[in-house]
Amino acid sequence: ETWRDAYINDRLPKDFPQLKNDTFLRAARGEETEHVPVWCMRQAGRYLPEFREFRAGKDFFDTCRSPEACCELTLQPLRRFPFDAAIIFSDILVVPQAMGMDVQMVAGKGPTFPEPLKEPEDLQRLQVKVDVEKELGYVFKAITLTRHKIEGKVPLIGFTGAPWTLMSYMIEGGGSNTHSKAKRWLYRHPEASHMLLKMLTDVVVEYLLGQVAAGAQALQVFESHAGILGPVQFKDFSLPYLRDIARRVKDKLKEKGQDVPMIVFAKDAHYGLEDLSQSYYEVVGLDWTIDPRSARERTGGRVSLQGNMDPCALYSPKECISDIVRKMLEGFGTRGYIANLGHGLYPDMDPENVGTFVEAVHQHSIQMNKQV
């Protein structure tokens, strides 16, 4: 084939290379695996010198809109570490952008909305019917290209932010400690809040289906701001939408005879663990504040679990990391389990320690499986 044929084929969501390592997908479905699979949230990130070099001087969202750039950044960590999955390089805030909001990445400050939503009438500024193919096609192209370039090494995960987390960004105008502006809406404007959450849910469902059509082999839904809600608000403003997303995505995929495992990660929502394990997701992601054994008990074998080493444990000396990993594996057991951190990797972490973490998961779990 000519270079032109190769170029075109790499951009078509079909004839993908055969998957060589399906450990992650099997663990997500609760099947037996030779070793516990492992990947890290933000594994394509600033802790890697090659990532910093590649991103230097480029606008963050311009990078997100370049399929070639996203593909390269997604593949970088796989060249260094034997991760069992890759997650597409992108950002949760591409969804508010698709709905017509302006979002900028400000150095030293993080994501910023120059004109956040202040009152319910501001919802009129949002695009109601979003053409995801037109607005977010660049993510789909990145997924397709990466599926070809990853050459079947490991599965590729697609992702989205969950409605409440996106809503809180859209109202706060960026990161926040208290999320009081967004929570004010929940108490003061419950109808408008549900209206916004429904709009977001509709876009998220289409967005996830588009990612699967483009080649995503698993999906993760990030409810990063779950912990700022109490149990009552969680049940009202987060959980129903998380369930709706999983149910609608699964039903649509079933019509096409497709099925991809879905992961829900609701950070700091300990009180929601039982509910989350009965929400149509195969996998529940956990942060580091939850004890592995208690998570197993409370989820009653209904789901696989993912997590949950404290990212700061990676600041430990190498031999300590191995020990922390072993204890974590003993708590979770090796079946229906995907090792990860309880949050993303931080920019100042040593890549070598990430390698130690990955190796420890593989080695300890192989040992443990032999003893059974």
C-alpha positions in Angstrom: 0.0 0.0 0.0 1.2 3.5 -0.7 1.7 6.0 2.1 -1.6 7.6 1.0 -3.5 4.4 1.5 -1.9 3.9 4.8 -2.8 7.5 5.8 -6.4 6.9 4.9 -6.7 3.5 6.5 -5.3 4.8 9.8 -8.2 7.2 9.9 -11.0 4.7 9.2 -12.6 3.0 12.3 -12.3 -0.5 10.9 -9.7 -3.2 10.3 -8.0 -2.4 13.6 -5.0 -4.6 14.5 -5.8 -7.7 16.6 -5.7 -7.1 20.4 -2.8 -8.9 22.0 -3.3 -8.2 25.7 -7.0 -8.3 26.8 -6.2 -8.7 30.5 -7.8 -5.3 31.4 -11.0 -6.2 29.5 -11.2 -9.6 31.2 -10.7 -8.2 34.7 -13.3 -5.5 34.0 -15.8 -8.4 33.3 -14.7 -10.3 36.4 -13.0 -13.1 34.5 -9.8 -14.8 35.6 -6.5 -13.2 34.5 -2.8 -14.3 34.8 -1.9 -11.0 36.4 -3.8 -8.0 37.7 -4.0 -5.4 35.0 -2.8 -1.9 35.8 -3.0 1.6 34.3 -2.8 5.1 35.8 -5.2 8.0 35.6 -3.2 10.8 33.9 -0.6 8.3 32.7 -0.2 10.6 29.7 0.8 13.6 31.7 3.3 16.2 32.9 5.3 13.8 35.0 6.8 12.5 31.7 9.7 14.7 30.4 8.7 13.7 26.8 5.2 14.9 27.5 6.4 18.3 28.7 8.7 18.6 25.7 5.9 17.7 23.2 3.4 20.1 24.8 5.9 23.0 25.3 4.5 26.3 23.9 1.3 24.7 22.6 -2.2 25.7 23.7 -3.8 22.9 25.7 -7.1 22.8 23.8 -5.3 23.1 20.5 -3.5 20.0 21.4 -6.8 18.3 22.3 -8.1 19.2 18.9 -5.2 17.6 17.0 -5.7 13.8 16.5 -2.0 13.3 15.8 -1.0 15.1 19.0 -3.5 13.2 21.1 -2.3 9.9 19.6 1.3 10.6 20.3 0.6 11.7 23.9 -1.6 8.6 24.5 1.2 6.3 23.3 4.1 7.9 25.1 3.6 6.1 28.5 3.2 2.8 26.7 6.7 3.1 25.3 8.1 3.4 28.9 5.9 1.1 31.0 4.0 -2.2 30.5 0.6 -0.7 31.2 -2.4 -3.0 30.5 -4.5 -0.2 29.0 -4.2 3.2 27.4 -6.6 6.1 27.9 -7.1 8.6 25.1 -5.5 12.0 25.8 -8.3 14.6 26.0 -10.1 16.6 28.7 -13.5 16.4 30.3 -14.2 20.1 29.5 -14.5 19.5 25.7 -18.2 18.8 26.5 -19.0 22.3 27.8 -17.1 23.6 24.8 -19.2 21.6 22.5 -22.3 23.2 24.1 -21.0 26.6 23.2 -19.1 27.6 26.3 -15.6 29.2 26.1 -13.0 27.4 28.2 -9.3 28.3 28.4 -6.4 26.6 30.0 -4.6 29.4 32.0 -1.0 28.6 33.1 -0.8 28.3 36.9 -4.5 28.5 37.3 -6.0 25.6 35.3 -9.2 25.5 33.3 -11.1 28.8 33.2 -14.5 29.8 31.9 -14.4 33.6 31.2 -18.2 33.6 31.2 -19.6 31.0 33.6 -23.3 30.3 34.1 -24.6 32.6 36.9 -28.3 32.3 36.9 -30.9 29.9 35.3 -31.5 32.3 32.3 -27.9 31.7 31.3 -28.9 28.2 30.2 -30.3 29.9 27.1 -26.7 30.5 26.0 -26.1 26.8 25.6 -26.6 24.8 22.4 -29.5 22.5 23.1 -29.0 20.1 20.2 -25.3 19.3 20.0 -24.0 17.7 16.8 -21.3 15.6 18.5 -19.8 14.5 15.2 -19.3 18.1 14.2 -18.3 19.5 17.6 -16.3 16.6 19.0 -15.3 14.7 15.9 -11.6 15.6 16.7 -11.8 13.2 19.7 -13.3 10.5 17.6 -10.5 10.9 15.0 -7.9 10.8 17.8 -9.4 7.5 19.0 -9.5 5.9 15.6 -5.9 6.9 14.8 -4.7 5.7 18.2 -6.4 2.3 17.8 -4.4 1.8 14.6 -1.1 3.1 15.9 -1.3 1.2 19.2 -1.1 -1.9 17.1 -3.2 -4.0 19.4 -0.8 -3.7 22.3 -3.4 -2.9 24.9 -7.1 -1.8 24.9 -7.9 1.9 24.5 -10.2 3.6 27.0 -12.5 6.5 26.1 -13.9 8.8 28.7 -16.1 11.7 29.7 -16.8 13.9 32.6 -20.1 13.2 34.4 -22.9 15.7 34.4 -22.6 17.1 37.9 -18.8 17.5 37.6 -19.3 19.3 34.3 -22.1 21.5 35.7 -19.9 22.5 38.7 -17.1 23.7 36.4 -19.6 25.5 34.2 -21.0 27.5 37.1 -17.8 27.9 39.2 -15.9 29.0 36.1 -13.0 26.7 37.0 -11.7 24.7 40.0 -13.0 25.4 43.4 -12.6 24.2 47.0 -16.1 24.6 48.2 -18.1 24.4 44.9 -20.5 26.8 46.7 -21.6 28.6 43.6 -22.6 25.3 41.9 -24.1 23.9 45.1 -26.1 27.1 45.5 -27.9 26.2 42.2 -28.8 22.7 43.6 -30.5 24.3 46.6 -31.9 27.4 45.1 -32.6 26.4 41.5 -33.3 22.6 41.6 -35.4 22.6 38.4 -32.8 24.5 36.4 -30.1 22.2 37.8 -32.0 19.1 36.6 -32.5 20.8 33.2 -28.8 21.4 32.9 -27.9 17.9 34.1 -30.3 16.4 31.5 -28.8 18.5 28.7 -25.3 17.3 29.7 -26.5 13.7 30.0 -27.8 13.8 26.4 -24.6 15.1 25.1 -22.5 12.7 27.2 -24.5 9.6 25.9 -23.9 10.6 22.3 -20.3 11.4 22.9 -19.6 8.0 24.5 -21.4 6.2 21.7 -19.3 8.2 19.2 -16.2 7.1 21.0 -17.1 3.4 20.8 -18.0 3.8 17.1 -14.5 5.4 16.6 -12.8 2.4 18.3 -12.9 2.9 22.1 -12.8 -0.6 23.8 -13.9 0.6 27.3 -15.4 3.8 28.8 -14.8 5.7 32.0 -17.1 8.3 33.5 -15.4 10.7 35.8 -17.6 12.1 38.6 -14.6 14.0 40.1 -16.7 16.3 42.2 -18.9 13.7 43.8 -17.4 14.1 47.2 -18.4 17.7 47.5 -22.1 16.5 47.6 -23.6 14.8 50.6 -25.5 11.5 50.3 -28.9 13.2 49.7 -27.7 15.5 47.0 -25.7 12.7 45.4 -28.8 10.6 45.1 -30.7 13.5 43.6 -28.2 15.2 41.3 -25.5 12.7 40.5 -26.5 9.1 40.7 -29.6 9.2 38.5 -27.6 10.7 35.7 -24.7 8.3 36.1 -27.2 5.4 35.9 -29.0 7.0 32.9 -25.7 7.3 31.0 -24.7 3.7 31.5 -28.2 2.3 30.7 -28.7 4.4 27.6 -25.1 3.7 26.2 -25.6 -0.1 26.9 -29.0 -0.2 25.3 -27.8 1.5 22.2 -24.7 -0.7 21.9 -26.8 -3.8 22.4 -28.9 -2.9 19.4 -25.6 -3.1 17.3 -24.6 -6.3 19.1 -21.7 -4.4 20.8 -20.7 -4.4 24.4 -17.9 -2.4 26.1 -17.1 -2.4 29.8 -17.9 0.8 31.6 -16.2 2.2 34.6 -17.6 4.8 37.0 -15.2 6.9 39.1 -17.1 9.0 41.7 -14.3 10.5 43.8 -14.8 10.7 47.5 -18.4 9.3 47.3 -17.9 6.5 49.9 -21.5 6.9 50.9 -22.5 5.9 47.4 -20.6 2.7 47.0 -23.5 0.3 47.3 -25.6 2.4 44.9 -22.7 2.8 42.4 -22.2 -1.0 42.4 -25.8 -1.3 41.2 -25.7 1.3 38.4 -25.1 -0.8 35.2 -21.3 -0.2 35.3 -19.0 -3.3 35.2 -16.3 -1.5 37.2 -16.4 1.0 40.1 -13.3 3.1 40.5 -12.2 4.0 44.1 -10.1 6.8 45.6 -7.5 6.0 48.3 -9.7 6.9 51.2 -11.6 3.6 50.9 -10.4 0.4 52.5 -10.1 -2.4 49.8 -11.6 -5.1 52.0 -14.6 -3.0 53.0 -15.1 -2.0 49.4 -15.3 -5.6 48.4 -17.8 -6.4 51.2 -20.0 -3.4 50.4 -20.1 -4.0 46.6 -20.9 -7.7 47.3 -19.2 -9.1 44.2 -21.5 -7.3 41.9 -18.8 -5.4 40.1 -15.1 -5.3 39.5 -13.1 -2.7 41.4 -10.4 -0.3 40.2 -7.9 1.7 42.2 -6.9 2.9 44.7 -3.3 3.5 45.8 -2.7 7.0 47.2 -0.8 8.8 44.4 1.4 10.3 47.0 2.6 6.8 47.9 4.7 7.2 44.7 6.9 9.6 46.6 8.0 6.7 48.8 11.3 4.8 48.3 11.0 2.1 45.7 11.0 -0.8 48.2 8.1 0.8 50.1 6.1 1.1 46.9 6.3 -2.7 46.3 5.1 -3.3 49.9 2.2 -0.9 49.6 1.1 -2.5 46.4 1.3 -6.0 47.9 -1.0 -5.0 50.8 -3.4 -3.4 48.4 -3.6 -6.5 46.3 -4.2 -8.6 49.4 -7.1 -6.4 50.3 -8.7 -6.5 46.8 -7.8 -10.0 45.8 -6.6 -10.7 42.3 -10.0 -11.4 40.6 -12.3 -8.7 39.3 -9.7 -6.1 40.0 -7.8 -3.5 38.0 -4.9 -1.7 39.8 -4.7 2.0 39.5 -4.2 5.1 41.7 -6.9 6.7 43.7 -6.5 9.8 41.6 -4.3 11.0 38.7 -0.5 11.2 38.7 0.9 14.5 39.8 3.3 16.5 37.6 6.3 16.2 40.0 6.3 12.4 40.3 9.3 10.4 39.3 8.6 8.2 36.2 10.9 5.5 37.6 8.5 5.1 40.6 5.6 4.7 38.3 7.6 1.9 36.7 8.1 0.3 40.1 4.4 0.5 40.8 3.4 -1.2 37.5 6.1 -3.9 38.0 5.0 -4.5 41.6 1.4 -5.0 40.5 2.4 -7.6 37.9 4.9 -9.5 40.0 2.8 -9.6 43.3 -0.3 -10.7 41.5 1.4 -13.4 39.5 2.8 -14.7 42.8 -0.6 -14.5 44.5 -2.3 -16.3 41.7 0.3 -19.2 41.9 -0.5 -19.6 45.6 -4.2 -20.1 45.1 
